[in-house]
Amino acid sequence: MSLATLFGKLQEHEMELQRLNQNEETDKRKRNIALKASSSIQEEEDEEDFSLFVKKFHKFVKKRRIERRQNFNHGKRFQEDSPTLRC
């Protein structure tokens, strides 16, 4: 193989690598832009939904605690006030 042929093939290979790198960079840019636009909207909606769920859950738990305390206290008073039946 002559030196001129080798040099030509080397240049051809370098141009092919540059073309592939440019295609990869444009693909990355396109993907990143598309993902950022769609994921940020979805992420905000997910955060809003999750925060609403957390608020409702805390409200539910607080209500359950109050109900359980009232039932527990009511049950104690009822047992203390009523005479015990023993055989």
Buried (B, 14 or more C-beta within 10 A) or exposed (E): EEEEEEEEEEEEEEEEEEEEEEEEEEEEEEEEEEEEEEEEEEEEEEEEEEEEEEEEEEEEEEEEEEEEEEEEEEEEEEEEEEEEEEE
